[in-house]
């Protein structure tokens, strides 16, 4: 019996789109924040955009290999802005502000269709819910959940930025389950990637593993393409509103649904 669902954020509860304008706007904002703290970089938004694209991707590869999330001052000092020789302690007072806008302004986040209605339906079915997210900000997830009007439906918010652990490490899922007082067989997970979400849910031995389609992140799962041993989700969905019927089926409340 599935009693709880944990959700990924980016690509799952909302889609994430990249645009040149959003990236440049973020870089201009980042430079203003630094200047407000007396730090003047010898660059402009255009050049900084290129630097962040390279350094951000390198940090992502490192973190996905190590399954670690570094403290924000180290991320910005050792990785994102490493060319500028800024010490972690210099960036520490406003590193969260930079991290928040990195995932808020640098991309365009759009809530999935019928997000709140679907979660309210699940809540009405007695399904408990929470979020497990790989993210460098400690404040963005709570902010977004409140913005979407679903914060009151989430019993826990577990983030790599707070735990220092990234999916697919099972310990980040175990932290969420401990906070909610539930067991792995009672828990399902909904995410959009094979490499982090499907594999992570499998590593944690969760009772239900659901992947929501997100073509924009296919490159993240390239290593699994064509592999017969690639982890597989129990269900692949296109929209969140498919979830209630799946839960009813898995819990024996429906004889059949179209998969």
URLIN-V714907 format. One record per residue. N is the residue number from 1. RES is the residue in three letters. OMEGA is omega in radians with two decimals (NA if undefined). Layout:
BEGIN
<<N;RES;OMEGA> <N;RES;OMEGA>>
END
This chain:
BEGIN
<<1;UNK;3.08> <2;UNK;-3.12> <3;UNK;-3.07> <4;UNK;3.03> <5;UNK;3.00> <6;UNK;-3.06> <7;UNK;2.83> <8;UNK;3.08> <9;UNK;-3.04> <10;UNK;-3.10> <11;UNK;-3.08> <12;UNK;3.07> <13;UNK;2.97> <14;UNK;3.06> <15;UNK;-3.09> <16;UNK;3.12> <17;UNK;3.14> <18;UNK;3.05> <19;UNK;3.12> <20;UNK;-3.12> <21;UNK;-3.11> <22;UNK;3.13> <23;UNK;-3.13> <24;UNK;3.10> <25;UNK;3.12> <26;UNK;-3.12> <27;UNK;3.09> <28;UNK;3.11> <29;UNK;3.12> <30;UNK;3.12> <31;UNK;3.11> <32;UNK;3.12> <33;UNK;3.12> <34;UNK;-3.13> <35;UNK;3.09> <36;UNK;3.13> <37;UNK;3.03> <38;UNK;-3.14> <39;UNK;-3.10> <40;UNK;-3.12> <41;UNK;3.12> <42;UNK;-3.13> <43;UNK;3.05> <44;UNK;-3.06> <45;UNK;-3.13> <46;UNK;-3.12> <47;UNK;-3.14> <48;UNK;3.09> <49;UNK;3.11> <50;UNK;3.12> <51;UNK;-3.12> <52;UNK;3.13> <53;UNK;-3.13> <54;UNK;-3.06> <55;UNK;3.11> <56;UNK;3.13> <57;UNK;3.12> <58;UNK;3.09> <59;UNK;3.13> <60;UNK;3.12> <61;UNK;3.13> <62;UNK;-3.09> <63;UNK;3.12> <64;UNK;3.10> <65;UNK;-3.09> <66;UNK;-3.04> <67;UNK;3.10> <68;UNK;2.96> <69;UNK;-3.11> <70;UNK;2.99> <71;UNK;-3.04> <72;UNK;3.14> <73;UNK;3.11> <74;UNK;3.11> <75;UNK;-3.09> <76;UNK;-3.10> <77;UNK;-3.02> <78;UNK;-3.05> <79;UNK;-2.96> <80;UNK;-3.09> <81;UNK;-2.98> <82;UNK;-3.14> <83;UNK;-2.99> <84;UNK;3.02> <85;UNK;-3.13> <86;UNK;-3.13> <87;UNK;3.10> <88;UNK;-3.11> <89;UNK;3.07> <90;UNK;-3.08> <91;UNK;-3.02> <92;UNK;-3.07> <93;UNK;-3.11> <94;UNK;3.14> <95;UNK;3.10> <96;UNK;3.10> <97;UNK;3.09> <98;UNK;-3.10> <99;UNK;3.11> <100;UNK;-3.10> <101;UNK;3.09> <102;UNK;-3.13> <103;UNK;-3.14> <104;UNK;-3.04> <105;UNK;-3.05> <106;UNK;3.13> <107;UNK;3.09> <108;UNK;-3.13> <109;UNK;-3.13> <110;UNK;-3.13> <111;UNK;3.10> <112;UNK;3.10> <113;UNK;3.07> <114;UNK;-3.13> <115;UNK;-3.05> <116;UNK;-3.13> <117;UNK;-3.13> <118;UNK;-3.12> <119;UNK;3.06> <120;UNK;3.08> <121;UNK;3.11> <122;UNK;3.11> <123;UNK;3.12> <124;UNK;3.09> <125;UNK;-3.13> <126;UNK;-3.14> <127;UNK;3.08> <128;UNK;-3.01> <129;UNK;3.08> <130;UNK;-3.10> <131;UNK;2.98> <132;UNK;-2.97> <133;UNK;2.92> <134;UNK;-3.09> <135;UNK;-3.10> <136;UNK;3.14> <137;UNK;3.06> <138;UNK;-3.05> <139;UNK;-3.04> <140;UNK;-3.09> <141;UNK;3.08> <142;UNK;3.13> <143;UNK;-3.10> <144;UNK;3.12> <145;UNK;3.09> <146;UNK;3.14> <147;UNK;-3.13> <148;UNK;3.12> <149;UNK;-3.10> <150;UNK;-3.10> <151;UNK;-3.13> <152;UNK;3.13> <153;UNK;-3.06> <154;UNK;-3.12> <155;UNK;3.11> <156;UNK;3.02> <157;UNK;-3.11> <158;UNK;-3.03> <159;UNK;3.09> <160;UNK;3.14> <161;UNK;3.13> <162;UNK;-3.07> <163;UNK;-3.02> <164;UNK;-3.10> <165;UNK;-3.12> <166;UNK;2.92> <167;UNK;0.26> <168;UNK;3.06> <169;UNK;-3.08> <170;UNK;-3.06> <171;UNK;3.14> <172;UNK;3.05> <173;UNK;-3.14> <174;UNK;3.09> <175;UNK;3.13> <176;UNK;-3.12> <177;UNK;3.09> <178;UNK;3.13> <179;UNK;-3.10> <180;UNK;-3.13> <181;UNK;-3.14> <182;UNK;-3.13> <183;UNK;-3.11> <184;UNK;-3.14> <185;UNK;-3.14> <186;UNK;-2.94> <187;UNK;3.01> <188;UNK;3.10> <189;UNK;3.13> <190;UNK;3.11> <191;UNK;-3.04> <192;UNK;-3.10> <193;UNK;3.00> <194;UNK;-2.99> <195;UNK;-3.11> <196;UNK;-2.97> <197;UNK;-3.13> <198;UNK;3.13> <199;UNK;-3.13> <200;UNK;3.12> <201;UNK;3.09> <202;UNK;3.12> <203;UNK;-3.11> <204;UNK;3.12> <205;UNK;-3.09> <206;UNK;-3.05> <207;UNK;-3.12> <208;UNK;-3.03> <209;UNK;-3.05> <210;UNK;3.08> <211;UNK;3.06> <212;UNK;-3.05> <213;UNK;3.11> <214;UNK;-3.06> <215;UNK;-3.05> <216;UNK;-3.14> <217;UNK;-3.11> <218;UNK;-3.12> <219;UNK;3.13> <220;UNK;-3.09> <221;UNK;-3.05> <222;UNK;-3.09> <223;UNK;-3.09> <224;UNK;-3.06> <225;UNK;3.09> <226;UNK;-3.14> <227;UNK;-3.14> <228;UNK;-3.12> <229;UNK;3.14> <230;UNK;3.12> <231;UNK;-3.09> <232;UNK;3.07> <233;UNK;3.05> <234;UNK;3.11> <235;UNK;2.98> <236;UNK;-3.09> <237;UNK;3.10> <238;UNK;-3.13> <239;UNK;-3.12> <240;UNK;-3.07> <241;UNK;3.00> <242;UNK;-3.02> <243;UNK;-3.09> <244;UNK;3.14> <245;UNK;3.11> <246;UNK;3.14> <247;UNK;3.12> <248;UNK;3.14> <249;UNK;-3.10> <250;UNK;-3.13> <251;UNK;3.04> <252;UNK;-3.11> <253;UNK;3.06> <254;UNK;-3.13> <255;UNK;-3.08> <256;UNK;2.94> <257;UNK;3.11> <258;UNK;-3.11> <259;UNK;NA>>
END
